């Protein structure tokens, strides 16, 4: 239903939030808030443990509502995609939507996945290089010899 005016939206959002009905508060912000960034700010203001779930809820609202807000969904994935499981995003993509409409969402998701894979490959390569370096250091220390002659002073008793 209607809110009766945009000036009531912040009050209703605050009330829903106090009642721990964050999903309804997000839906109100998306449908009637007038400010496209208000829902994202609302998610950011919630406790850390709730943010990922609320962002998925926001993604549902962007992709499942009419009109679909594909640009907003892409921006959300671009900014917070690392904190959201790719399979959760794919499950939320509406099956009746044309592929051309959802292609930017998939591209944002795949781009984030590719970036994570590249970062993991770089970390593995750095770990391997460190391991090889440590192994070389150990071998050089094991191979080192100290030749004791009558002129050599003992390092303990001088």
Secondary structure as UniProt FT lines:
FT   HELIX           6..8
FT   HELIX           9..18
FT   TURN            19..20
FT   HELIX           22..32
FT   TURN            36..37
FT   HELIX           38..45
FT   HELIX           48..64
FT   HELIX           70..80
FT   HELIX           81..83
FT   HELIX           86..92
FT   TURN            95..96
FT   HELIX           99..143
FT   TURN            150..151
FT   TURN            155..157
//
